[in-house]
């Protein structure tokens, strides 16, 4: 009997890899555990991903894409002529001003932490895996560069880099300490960076 054409198998394998990592960490990842989780033959995982590093790259890139999609759809990037429209409010307190940018980035972080924390932890586990897996470093760097590129629509590149670094640091602190996301403090810190870049 001919095998059924399965164009979505590669994506299912990546999804299965993410579930394995979420349950058992990167140490639990193997072609065999992923094949079992995806309910596909072992040969399918090695056909689509010649090594576990290739699979980890695909998994990290999946999270990068999710983050960039969230940021791209955010009001933080509306700016002049964006979602607020050319006749929308502007100035320091409006969406086009520093306070508006800091507020929207804080809202974006708040939405992430209001969701399932396990998903954010998984994302950072993949992100930090680049410390010991050099093959992941270019993909981790893509996350920063894409975020900077998007935020540069609202401010200069150096300020955008500082904003991304702060957001990254806030996320890591919350995850590592198990604390709650402090929106007012985060908004204040983001606002200081935006003001300094103005």
Backbone as a printed PyTorch tensor [residue, N CA C, xyz], in Angstrom:
tensor([[[ 0.8550, -1.1980,  0.0000],
         [ 0.0000,  0.0000,  0.0000],
         [ 0.8920,  1.2500,  0.0000]],

        [[ 0.6240,  2.1790, -0.8950],
         [ 1.4430,  3.3870, -1.0090],
         [ 1.2700,  4.2840,  0.2110]],

        [[ 2.3540,  4.9030,  0.6090],
         [ 2.2840,  5.8050,  1.7600],
         [ 1.5470,  7.0860,  1.3650]],

        [[ 0.6660,  7.5330,  2.2410],
         [-0.1270,  8.7260,  1.9660],
         [ 0.7720,  9.9640,  1.9620]],

        [[ 0.5210, 10.8370,  0.9840],
         [ 1.2740, 12.0950,  0.9100],
         [ 0.9780, 12.9120,  2.1580]],

        [[ 2.0060, 13.3670,  2.8240],
         [ 1.8470, 14.0430,  4.1170],
         [ 2.6870, 15.3190,  4.1310]],

        [[ 2.2000, 16.3810,  3.4750],
         [ 3.0090, 17.6090,  3.3650],
         [ 3.2570, 18.3050,  4.6900]],

        [[ 2.4290, 18.0360,  5.7000],
         [ 2.6040, 18.7110,  6.9860],
         [ 3.4650, 17.9540,  7.9680]],

        [[ 4.0960, 16.8720,  7.5160],
         [ 4.8460, 16.0260,  8.4560],
         [ 6.0300, 16.7670,  9.0780]],

        [[ 6.7390, 17.5420,  8.2920],
         [ 7.9020, 18.2540,  8.8390],
         [ 7.4880, 19.1700,  9.9830]],

        [[ 6.3790, 19.9010,  9.7960],
         [ 5.9120, 20.8070, 10.8510],
         [ 5.4520, 20.0310, 12.0780]],

        [[ 4.8420, 18.8670, 11.8640],
         [ 4.4060, 18.0430, 12.9930],
         [ 5.6010, 17.5290, 13.7830]],

        [[ 6.6720, 17.2500, 13.0820],
         [ 7.8880, 16.7990, 13.7670],
         [ 8.4590, 17.9220, 14.6300]],

        [[ 8.4600, 19.1530, 14.1030],
         [ 8.9330, 20.2930, 14.9060],
         [ 8.0360, 20.4830, 16.1250]],

        [[ 6.7220, 20.4110, 15.9280],
         [ 5.7920, 20.5350, 17.0590],
         [ 6.0630, 19.4580, 18.1050]],

        [[ 6.3110, 18.2310, 17.6420],
         [ 6.5910, 17.1270, 18.5670],
         [ 7.8860, 17.3770, 19.3200]],

        [[ 8.8920, 17.9040, 18.6280],
         [10.1660, 18.2100, 19.2900],
         [ 9.9650, 19.2320, 20.4000]],

        [[ 9.1370, 20.2320, 20.1490],
         [ 8.8680, 21.2440, 21.1710],
         [ 8.1590, 20.6260, 22.3720]],

        [[ 7.2630, 19.6920, 22.1350],
         [ 6.5750, 19.0290, 23.2550],
         [ 7.5510, 18.1720, 24.0580]],

        [[ 8.4700, 17.5010, 23.3720],
         [ 9.4650, 16.6840, 24.0720],
         [10.3580, 17.5710, 24.9400]],

        [[10.8070, 18.6920, 24.3690],
         [11.6750, 19.6030, 25.1360],
         [10.9220, 20.1850, 26.3170]],

        [[ 9.6490, 20.5350, 26.1210],
         [ 8.8500, 21.0820, 27.2160],
         [ 8.7040, 20.0790, 28.3560]],

        [[ 8.6000, 18.7970, 28.0100],
         [ 8.3990, 17.7680, 29.0330],
         [ 9.7000, 17.3170, 29.6770]],

        [[10.7630, 17.1650, 28.8710],
         [11.9820, 16.5210, 29.3680],
         [13.2450, 17.3440, 29.1810]],

        [[13.1050, 18.5740, 28.6570],
         [14.2830, 19.3860, 28.4050],
         [15.0060, 18.9440, 27.1440]],

        [[16.0100, 19.7220, 26.7590],
         [16.7650, 19.4020, 25.5500],
         [17.4830, 18.0610, 25.7050]],

        [[17.8460, 17.7020, 26.9360],
         [18.5220, 16.4230, 27.1690],
         [17.6490, 15.2380, 26.7690]],

        [[16.3380, 15.4140, 26.7820],
         [15.4260, 14.3240, 26.4340],
         [15.1360, 14.2180, 24.9510]],

        [[15.7310, 15.1150, 24.1740],
         [15.4510, 15.1470, 22.7390],
         [16.2920, 14.1070, 21.9970]],

        [[15.6340, 13.2950, 21.2040],
         [16.3200, 12.3560, 20.3180],
         [15.4020, 12.1020, 19.1310]],

        [[15.9600, 11.5950, 18.0520],
         [15.1170, 11.2660, 16.9000],
         [14.0330, 10.2700, 17.3150]],

        [[14.3790,  9.3580, 18.1880],
         [13.4280,  8.3260, 18.6000],
         [12.2820,  8.9210, 19.4260]],

        [[12.6200,  9.7920, 20.4030],
         [11.5530, 10.3610, 21.2360],
         [10.6510, 11.2760, 20.4150]],

        [[11.2270, 11.9870, 19.4640],
         [10.4280, 12.8760, 18.6260],
         [ 9.5340, 12.0720, 17.6920]],

        [[10.0700, 11.0010, 17.1040],
         [ 9.2730, 10.1620, 16.2130],
         [ 8.0890,  9.5610, 16.9700]],

        [[ 8.3400,  9.1040, 18.2050],
         [ 7.2500,  8.5420, 19.0010],
         [ 6.1970,  9.5990, 19.3250]],

        [[ 6.6530, 10.7880, 19.6780],
         [ 5.7200, 11.8680, 20.0150],
         [ 4.9120, 12.3100, 18.8070]],

        [[ 5.5450, 12.3400, 17.6360],
         [ 4.8590, 12.7710, 16.4110],
         [ 4.0580, 11.6480, 15.7680]],

        [[ 4.2620, 10.4250, 16.2710],
         [ 3.6050,  9.2430, 15.7060],
         [ 3.9560,  9.0800, 14.2260]],

        [[ 5.2520,  9.1380, 13.9440],
         [ 5.7590,  8.9390, 12.5830],
         [ 6.8990,  7.9300, 12.6510]],

        [[ 7.2390,  7.3090, 11.5430],
         [ 8.3800,  6.3820, 11.5440],
         [ 9.6730,  7.1240, 11.8980]],

        [[10.5850,  6.4140, 12.5470],
         [11.8590,  7.0140, 12.9220],
         [12.5730,  7.5980, 11.7060]],

        [[12.4760,  6.9350, 10.5780],
         [13.1300,  7.4220,  9.3640],
         [12.6310,  8.7780,  8.9090]],

        [[11.4010,  9.1320,  9.2920],
         [10.8610, 10.4310,  8.8890],
         [11.6080, 11.5710,  9.5600]],

        [[11.9640, 11.3830, 10.8160],
         [12.6580, 12.4680, 11.5160],
         [14.0570, 12.6510, 10.9490]],

        [[14.7450, 11.5480, 10.6460],
         [16.0950, 11.6680, 10.1020],
         [16.0720, 12.1230,  8.6410]],

        [[14.9670, 11.8790,  7.9520],
         [14.8390, 12.3580,  6.5700],
         [14.7100, 13.8800,  6.5460]],

        [[13.8570, 14.4130,  7.4270],
         [13.6280, 15.8640,  7.4490],
         [14.7190, 16.6160,  8.2050]],

        [[15.3350, 15.9610,  9.1920],
         [16.3540, 16.6220, 10.0110],
         [17.5250, 15.6550, 10.1900]],

        [[18.6130, 15.9390,  9.5010],
         [19.7540, 15.0370,  9.5130],
         [20.4440, 14.9530, 10.8610]],

        [[20.2410, 15.9500, 11.7170],
         [20.8410, 15.9440, 13.0530],
         [19.8900, 16.5990, 14.0300]],

        [[20.1400, 16.3900, 15.3180],
         [19.3150, 17.0340, 16.3410],
         [19.5270, 18.5430, 16.3250]],

        [[20.7350, 18.9860, 15.9670],
         [20.9720, 20.4220, 15.8680],
         [20.0620, 21.0520, 14.8220]],

        [[19.8830, 20.3750, 13.6800],
         [18.9730, 20.8890, 12.6440],
         [17.5560, 21.0120, 13.1910]],

        [[17.1550, 20.0340, 13.9920],
         [15.8190, 20.0610, 14.5840],
         [15.6960, 21.1990, 15.5890]],

        [[16.7360, 21.4310, 16.3810],
         [16.7240, 22.5310, 17.3410],
         [16.6900, 23.8870, 16.6400]],

        [[17.4070, 24.0040, 15.5320],
         [17.3740, 25.2450, 14.7510],
         [15.9510, 25.5150, 14.2760]],

        [[15.2810, 24.4940, 13.7640],
         [13.9030, 24.6630, 13.2880],
         [12.9750, 25.0390, 14.4310]],

        [[13.1820, 24.4440, 15.6010],
         [12.3310, 24.7470, 16.7500],
         [12.5320, 26.1850, 17.2170]],

        [[13.7960, 26.6160, 17.3130],
         [14.0770, 27.9860, 17.7440],
         [13.5510, 28.9790, 16.7230]],

        [[13.7040, 28.6650, 15.4450],
         [13.1990, 29.5690, 14.4170],
         [11.6760, 29.6860, 14.4970]],

        [[11.0040, 28.6010, 14.8590],
         [ 9.5440, 28.6520, 15.0310],
         [ 9.1800, 29.6880, 16.0860]],

        [[ 9.9040, 29.6920, 17.2070],
         [ 9.6210, 30.6700, 18.2500],
         [10.0060, 32.0760, 17.8280]],

        [[11.0910, 32.2120, 17.0980],
         [11.4430, 33.5250, 16.5650],
         [10.3130, 34.0830, 15.7200]],

        [[ 9.7810, 33.2480, 14.8340],
         [ 8.7090, 33.6770, 13.9390],
         [ 7.4770, 34.0990, 14.7350]],

        [[ 7.1720, 33.3470, 15.8010],
         [ 6.0080, 33.6890, 16.6250],
         [ 6.2000, 35.0570, 17.2830]],

        [[ 7.4100, 35.2940, 17.8080],
         [ 7.6780, 36.5700, 18.4710],
         [ 7.5770, 37.7300, 17.4940]],

        [[ 8.2030, 37.5620, 16.3220],
         [ 8.2020, 38.6390, 15.3310],
         [ 6.7760, 38.9250, 14.8600]],

        [[ 5.9710, 37.8820, 14.7160],
         [ 4.5740, 38.0730, 14.3100],
         [ 3.8160, 38.8890, 15.3590]],

        [[ 4.0640, 38.5710, 16.6370],
         [ 3.4080, 39.3190, 17.7220],
         [ 3.8400, 40.7760, 17.7040]],

        [[ 5.1300, 41.0030, 17.5530],
         [ 5.6480, 42.3670, 17.5740],
         [ 5.1700, 43.1480, 16.3570]],

        [[ 5.1520, 42.4890, 15.2100],
         [ 4.7250, 43.1660, 13.9890],
         [ 3.2590, 43.5850, 14.0760]],

        [[ 2.4400, 42.7930, 14.7540],
         [ 1.0270, 43.1240, 14.8910],
         [ 0.7250, 44.0500, 16.0430]],

        [[ 1.7660, 44.4510, 16.7780],
         [ 1.5750, 45.2790, 17.9580],
         [ 1.3560, 46.7410, 17.5910]],

        [[ 0.6020, 47.4300, 18.4240],
         [ 0.3990, 48.8690, 18.2590],
         [ 1.7070, 49.6330, 18.4580]],

        [[ 2.7110, 48.9550, 19.0710],
         [ 3.9970, 49.6130, 19.2790],
         [ 4.6220, 50.0320, 17.9660]],

        [[ 4.2210, 49.3680, 16.8830],
         [ 4.8090, 49.6780, 15.5880],
         [ 3.8590, 50.4360, 14.6900]],

        [[ 2.7240, 50.8400, 15.2380],
         [ 1.7600, 51.5760, 14.4100],
         [ 2.3730, 52.8770, 13.9190]],

        [[ 2.8040, 53.6940, 14.8820],
         [ 3.4990, 54.9380, 14.5280],
         [ 2.6730, 55.8220, 13.6190]],

        [[ 3.2750, 56.8660, 13.0810],
         [ 2.5770, 57.7570, 12.1620],
         [ 2.1500, 57.0080, 10.9200]],

        [[ 0.8780, 57.1200, 10.6070],
         [ 0.3570, 56.4710,  9.4170],
         [ 0.0460, 55.0090,  9.6340]],

        [[ 0.2710, 54.4930, 10.8620],
         [-0.0070, 53.0970, 11.1480],
         [-1.4330, 52.9330, 11.6150]],

        [[-1.6370, 52.0280, 12.5900],
         [-2.9890, 51.7270, 13.0350],
         [-3.6760, 52.9420, 13.6260]],

        [[-2.8970, 53.8710, 14.1990],
         [-3.5210, 55.0540, 14.7770],
         [-3.9070, 56.0660, 13.7080]],

        [[-3.3590, 55.8930, 12.4980],
         [-3.7220, 56.7820, 11.3960],
         [-2.9580, 58.0780, 11.4590]],

        [[-2.8250, 58.7630, 10.3340],
         [-2.0560, 60.0000, 10.3230],
         [-2.6940, 61.0940, 11.1450]],

        [[-3.9890, 60.9990, 11.4120],
         [-4.6430, 62.0480, 12.1890],
         [-4.8330, 61.6450, 13.6440]],

        [[-4.2630, 60.4840, 14.0410],
         [-4.4120, 60.0270, 15.4220],
         [-3.6200, 60.8980, 16.3670]],

        [[-3.7590, 60.6420, 17.6840],
         [-3.0430, 61.4480, 18.6630],
         [-1.5540, 61.2390, 18.5390]],

        [[-0.7960, 62.2410, 18.8800],
         [ 0.6580, 62.1520, 18.8320],
         [ 1.2180, 62.9080, 20.0180]],

        [[ 2.5430, 62.9880, 20.0820],
         [ 3.1540, 63.6680, 21.2100],
         [ 3.5130, 62.6880, 22.2880]],

        [[ 4.0630, 63.1820, 23.4020],
         [ 4.5740, 62.3160, 24.4430],
         [ 3.5550, 61.3260, 24.9980]],

        [[ 2.2720, 61.7270, 25.1000],
         [ 1.2870, 60.8320, 25.7000],
         [ 0.5250, 60.0180, 24.6740]],

        [[ 0.6620, 60.3400, 23.4000],
         [-0.0760, 59.6260, 22.3640],
         [ 0.6700, 58.3930, 21.9170]],

        [[ 0.0470, 57.5630, 21.0730],
         [ 0.6890, 56.3190, 20.6410],
         [ 1.9460, 56.5340, 19.8340]],

        [[ 2.1150, 57.7400, 19.2350],
         [ 3.3130, 58.0010, 18.4560],
         [ 4.4620, 58.5350, 19.3040]],

        [[ 4.1940, 58.8560, 20.5610],
         [ 5.2150, 59.4390, 21.4150],
         [ 5.9130, 58.3980, 22.2680]],

        [[ 6.9350, 58.8140, 23.0300],
         [ 7.6910, 57.8870, 23.8650],
         [ 6.8210, 57.1220, 24.8580]],

        [[ 5.8820, 57.8260, 25.5170],
         [ 5.0370, 57.1550, 26.4990],
         [ 4.1900, 56.0820, 25.8270]],

        [[ 3.7330, 56.3590, 24.5960],
         [ 2.9210, 55.3820, 23.8750],
         [ 3.7080, 54.1380, 23.5310]],

        [[ 4.9640, 54.2960, 23.1220],
         [ 5.8010, 53.1550, 22.7800],
         [ 6.0960, 52.3220, 24.0250]],

        [[ 6.4790, 52.9650, 25.1040],
         [ 6.7660, 52.2430, 26.3440],
         [ 5.5270, 51.5050, 26.8440]],

        [[ 4.3840, 52.1490, 26.7490],
         [ 3.1270, 51.5410, 27.2060],
         [ 2.7870, 50.3000, 26.3940]],

        [[ 2.9280, 50.3900, 25.0820],
         [ 2.5550, 49.2620, 24.2380],
         [ 3.5150, 48.0930, 24.3950]],

        [[ 4.8140, 48.3770, 24.5400],
         [ 5.7650, 47.2880, 24.7680],
         [ 5.4980, 46.6060, 26.1100]],

        [[ 5.1250, 47.3810, 27.1020],
         [ 4.7680, 46.8060, 28.4030],
         [ 3.5220, 45.9350, 28.2660]],

        [[ 2.5600, 46.4060, 27.4960],
         [ 1.3370, 45.6340, 27.2780],
         [ 1.6540, 44.3180, 26.5670]],

        [[ 2.5870, 44.3760, 25.6150],
         [ 2.9730, 43.1760, 24.8830],
         [ 3.6080, 42.1500, 25.8280]],

        [[ 4.5300, 42.6020, 26.6810],
         [ 5.1350, 41.7030, 27.6620],
         [ 4.0820, 41.1410, 28.6110]],

        [[ 3.1550, 41.9870, 29.0190],
         [ 2.0930, 41.5370, 29.9110],
         [ 1.2500, 40.4340, 29.2890]],

        [[ 0.9900, 40.5470, 27.9830],
         [ 0.2170, 39.5040, 27.2990],
         [ 0.9780, 38.1860, 27.2910]],

        [[ 2.3010, 38.2500, 27.0800],
         [ 3.0970, 37.0180, 27.0960],
         [ 3.0070, 36.3330, 28.4440]],

        [[ 3.1690, 37.1220, 29.5190],
         [ 3.1690, 36.5190, 30.8460],
         [ 1.7750, 36.1540, 31.3280]],

        [[ 0.7600, 36.7100, 30.7090],
         [-0.6090, 36.3280, 31.0600],
         [-0.9530, 34.9740, 30.4680]],

        [[-0.2020, 34.5640, 29.4470],
         [-0.4270, 33.2570, 28.8330],
         [ 0.2550, 32.1670, 29.6340]],

        [[ 0.5030, 31.0550, 28.9760],
         [ 1.1230, 29.9240, 29.6580],
         [ 2.6180, 30.1780, 29.8380]],

        [[ 3.0570, 30.2290, 31.0740],
         [ 4.4610, 30.5320, 31.3400],
         [ 5.3770, 29.4550, 30.7810]],

        [[ 4.8870, 28.2300, 30.7170],
         [ 5.7050, 27.1420, 30.1880],
         [ 6.1670, 27.4040, 28.7660]],

        [[ 5.3420, 28.0830, 27.9760],
         [ 5.7190, 28.3800, 26.5950],
         [ 6.8820, 29.3620, 26.5490]],

        [[ 6.8800, 30.3600, 27.4580],
         [ 7.9750, 31.3260, 27.5050],
         [ 9.2470, 30.6450, 28.0040]],

        [[ 9.0920, 29.7560, 29.0020],
         [10.2550, 29.0360, 29.5150],
         [10.8880, 28.1760, 28.4280]],

        [[10.0370, 27.5350, 27.6300],
         [10.5400, 26.7080, 26.5370],
         [11.2940, 27.5500, 25.5170]],

        [[10.7430, 28.7180, 25.2010],
         [11.4020, 29.6060, 24.2560],
         [12.7910, 29.9990, 24.7460]],

        [[12.8920, 30.3400, 26.0190],
         [14.1900, 30.7610, 26.5460],
         [15.1430, 29.5830, 26.7290]],

        [[14.6120, 28.3920, 26.9730],
         [15.4990, 27.2280, 27.0360],
         [16.1760, 27.0170, 25.6840]],

        [[15.4080, 27.1620, 24.6070],
         [15.9790, 27.0420, 23.2640],
         [16.9550, 28.1820, 22.9860]],

        [[16.5730, 29.3780, 23.3830],
         [17.3840, 30.5730, 23.1560],
         [18.7430, 30.4400, 23.8520]],

        [[18.7220, 29.9980, 25.1200],
         [19.9510, 29.8960, 25.9010],
         [20.7750, 28.6610, 25.5370]],

        [[20.1590, 27.7190, 24.8480],
         [20.9120, 26.5470, 24.3850],
         [22.0320, 26.9580, 23.4390]],

        [[21.9050, 28.1400, 22.8510],
         [22.9350, 28.6360, 21.9360],
         [24.2650, 28.8510, 22.6470]],

        [[24.2570, 28.9390, 23.9780],
         [25.5060, 29.1000, 24.7260],
         [26.4280, 27.9020, 24.5150]],

        [[25.8390, 26.7140, 24.3970],
         [26.6420, 25.5020, 24.2390],
         [26.5250, 24.8870, 22.8590]],

        [[25.6210, 25.3870, 22.0520],
         [25.4390, 24.8510, 20.6980],
         [25.6370, 25.9930, 19.7020]],

        [[26.8420, 26.1580, 19.2060],
         [27.1450, 27.2810, 18.3040],
         [26.2270, 27.3570, 17.0890]],

        [[25.6990, 26.2040, 16.6410],
         [24.8440, 26.2160, 15.4590],
         [23.5780, 27.0370, 15.7030]],

        [[23.1920, 27.2050, 16.9530],
         [21.9840, 27.9630, 17.2760],
         [22.2270, 29.4690, 17.3710]],

        [[23.4870, 29.8720, 17.4710],
         [23.7720, 31.2880, 17.7200],
         [23.2710, 32.2130, 16.6120]],

        [[23.4500, 31.8610, 15.3460],
         [22.9070, 32.7500, 14.3060],
         [21.3860, 32.8920, 14.3840]],

        [[20.7100, 31.8120, 14.7750],
         [19.2440, 31.8760, 14.8750],
         [18.8390, 32.7330, 16.0620]],

        [[19.5690, 32.6020, 17.1800],
         [19.2930, 33.4480, 18.3390],
         [19.5460, 34.9140, 17.9940]],

        [[20.6040, 35.1730, 17.2190],
         [20.9010, 36.5490, 16.8080],
         [19.8240, 37.1030, 15.9010]],

        [[19.1920, 36.2420, 15.0970],
         [18.1030, 36.6940, 14.2180],
         [16.9730, 37.3030, 15.0400]],

        [[16.7090, 36.7020, 16.2100],
         [15.6400, 37.1980, 17.0860],
         [15.9010, 38.6640, 17.4310]],

        [[17.1370, 38.9530, 17.8490],
         [17.4870, 40.3220, 18.2190],
         [17.4150, 41.2550, 17.0220]],

        [[17.9850, 40.8340, 15.9000],
         [18.0440, 41.7130, 14.7310],
         [16.6580, 42.0140, 14.1720]],

        [[15.7960, 41.0160, 14.1470],
         [14.4410, 41.2510, 13.6370],
         [13.6650, 42.1800, 14.5520]],

        [[13.8320, 41.9960, 15.8610],
         [13.1490, 42.8780, 16.8090],
         [13.6650, 44.2990, 16.6890]],

        [[14.9820, 44.4540, 16.5760],
         [15.5750, 45.7890, 16.4170],
         [15.0740, 46.4360, 15.1350]],

        [[15.0440, 45.6780, 14.0680],
         [14.5820, 46.2120, 12.7840],
         [13.1470, 46.7240, 12.8890]],

        [[12.3000, 45.9640, 13.5420],
         [10.9020, 46.3760, 13.6890],
         [10.7750, 47.6160, 14.5750]],

        [[11.4740, 47.6340, 15.7070],
         [11.3690, 48.7740, 16.6140],
         [12.0370, 50.0180, 16.0530]],

        [[12.9440, 49.8460, 15.1130],
         [13.5940, 51.0030, 14.4880],
         [12.6200, 51.8280, 13.6580]],

        [[11.4400, 51.3080, 13.4240],
         [10.4120, 52.1060, 12.7490],
         [ 9.9080, 53.2290, 13.6500]],

        [[10.1270, 53.0580, 14.9690],
         [ 9.6210, 54.0450, 15.9220],
         [10.7120, 54.8550, 16.5990]],

        [[11.9590, 54.4010, 16.5020],
         [13.0390, 55.0910, 17.1860],
         [14.3420, 54.7840, 16.4540]],

        [[15.4530, 55.3200, 16.9370],
         [16.7330, 55.0310, 16.2870],
         [17.1930, 53.6190, 16.6540]],

        [[18.1540, 53.0910, 15.8930],
         [18.5520, 51.6970, 16.0490],
         [19.1760, 51.4120, 17.4220]],

        [[19.9780, 52.3350, 17.9410],
         [20.6160, 52.0880, 19.2340],
         [19.5790, 52.0390, 20.3530]],

        [[18.5840, 52.9090, 20.2680],
         [17.5160, 52.8710, 21.2650],
         [16.7210, 51.5800, 21.1180]],

        [[16.4860, 51.1610, 19.8740],
         [15.7740, 49.9050, 19.6360],
         [16.5420, 48.7310, 20.2490]],

        [[17.8670, 48.7290, 20.1030],
         [18.6800, 47.6600, 20.6920],
         [18.5670, 47.6640, 22.2200]],

        [[18.5800, 48.8510, 22.8040],
         [18.4600, 48.9430, 24.2620],
         [17.0960, 48.4520, 24.7330]],

        [[16.0440, 48.7660, 23.9800],
         [14.7000, 48.3030, 24.3340],
         [14.6170, 46.7790, 24.2800]],

        [[15.1740, 46.1940, 23.2310],
         [15.1480, 44.7330, 23.1020],
         [15.9380, 44.0930, 24.2410]],

        [[17.0950, 44.6690, 24.5800],
         [17.9090, 44.1230, 25.6670],
         [17.1570, 44.1900, 26.9970]],

        [[16.4700, 45.2890, 27.2400],
         [15.7120, 45.4150, 28.4870],
         [14.5630, 44.4160, 28.5290]],

        [[13.8200, 44.3050, 27.4330],
         [12.7100, 43.3540, 27.4020],
         [13.2100, 41.9340, 27.6450]],

        [[14.3370, 41.6080, 27.0230],
         [14.9410, 40.2910, 27.2070],
         [15.3160, 40.0790, 28.6710]],

        [[15.9570, 41.0910, 29.2610],
         [16.3660, 40.9840, 30.6530],
         [15.1990, 40.8530, 31.6050]],

        [[14.1330, 41.6000, 31.3550],
         [12.9380, 41.5220, 32.2020],
         [12.3580, 40.1100, 32.1470]],

        [[12.2560, 39.5580, 30.9410],
         [11.7080, 38.2110, 30.7890],
         [12.5460, 37.1910, 31.5490]],

        [[13.8720, 37.2830, 31.4150],
         [14.7480, 36.3330, 32.1040],
         [14.6300, 36.4610, 33.6250]],

        [[14.5710, 37.6870, 34.1290],
         [14.4560, 37.8770, 35.5730],
         [13.1660, 37.2750, 36.1040]],

        [[12.0730, 37.5180, 35.4110],
         [10.7890, 36.9810, 35.8590],
         [10.8180, 35.4560, 35.8490]],

        [[11.3700, 34.8830, 34.7850],
         [11.4100, 33.4260, 34.6740],
         [12.3300, 32.8000, 35.7120]],

        [[13.5000, 33.4060, 35.9240],
         [14.4830, 32.8040, 36.8200],
         [14.1230, 32.9670, 38.2900]],

        [[13.4360, 34.0550, 38.6270],
         [13.0650, 34.2760, 40.0280],
         [11.6930, 33.7060, 40.3620]],

        [[10.9130, 33.3900, 39.3260],
         [ 9.5540, 32.9020, 39.5660],
         [ 8.6190, 33.9920, 40.0330]],

        [[ 9.0460, 35.2420, 39.8840],
         [ 8.2270, 36.3610, 40.3390],
         [ 7.1500, 36.7410, 39.3490]],

        [[ 6.3950, 37.7500, 39.7240],
         [ 5.3310, 38.2540, 38.8630],
         [ 5.8860, 39.3690, 37.9800]],

        [[ 5.2930, 39.5260, 36.8230],
         [ 5.6830, 40.6030, 35.9170],
         [ 5.2090, 41.9310, 36.4990]],

        [[ 6.1480, 42.8550, 36.6900],
         [ 5.8560, 44.1650, 37.2800],
         [ 5.6780, 45.1730, 36.1420]],

        [[ 4.4430, 45.3570, 35.7280],
         [ 4.1650, 46.2220, 34.5780],
         [ 4.5390, 47.6800, 34.8330]],

        [[ 4.1620, 48.2830, 35.9640],
         [ 4.5110, 49.6960, 36.1700],
         [ 6.0160, 49.9480, 36.1420]],

        [[ 6.7830, 49.0790, 36.7850],
         [ 8.2390, 49.2530, 36.8050],
         [ 8.8240, 49.0680, 35.4030]],

        [[ 8.3150, 48.0820, 34.6810],
         [ 8.8020, 47.8440, 33.3230],
         [ 8.4860, 49.0250, 32.4240]],

        [[ 7.2840, 49.5710, 32.5620],
         [ 6.8800, 50.7300, 31.7650],
         [ 7.7910, 51.9150, 32.0390]],

        [[ 8.1340, 52.1010, 33.3120],
         [ 9.0190, 53.2070, 33.6770],
         [10.4000, 53.0370, 33.0560]],

        [[10.9510, 51.8280, 33.1420],
         [12.2900, 51.5780, 32.6000],
         [12.3140, 51.7310, 31.0680]],

        [[11.2960, 51.1900, 30.4150],
         [11.2120, 51.3380, 28.9580],
         [11.0890, 52.8090, 28.5720]],

        [[10.2890, 53.5460, 29.3570],
         [10.1040, 54.9660, 29.0720],
         [11.4060, 55.7450, 29.2000]],

        [[12.2290, 55.3820, 30.1790],
         [13.5190, 56.0660, 30.3480],
         [14.4220, 55.8450, 29.1330]],

        [[14.3890, 54.6150, 28.6090],
         [15.2140, 54.3260, 27.4430],
         [14.7250, 55.1050, 26.2320]],

        [[13.4020, 55.0990, 26.0330],
         [12.8490, 55.8280, 24.8840],
         [13.1160, 57.3070, 25.0120]],

        [[12.9390, 57.8660, 26.2070],
         [13.2060, 59.2940, 26.4270],
         [14.6660, 59.6300, 26.1530]],

        [[15.5640, 58.7460, 26.5900],
         [16.9880, 58.9870, 26.3930],
         [17.3790, 58.9190, 24.9310]],

        [[16.6250, 58.1360, 24.1550],
         [16.9080, 58.0490, 22.7360],
         [16.3170, 59.1770, 21.9340]],

        [[15.4410, 59.9410, 22.5910],
         [14.8070, 61.0330, 21.8730],
         [15.7230, 62.2070, 21.7070]]])
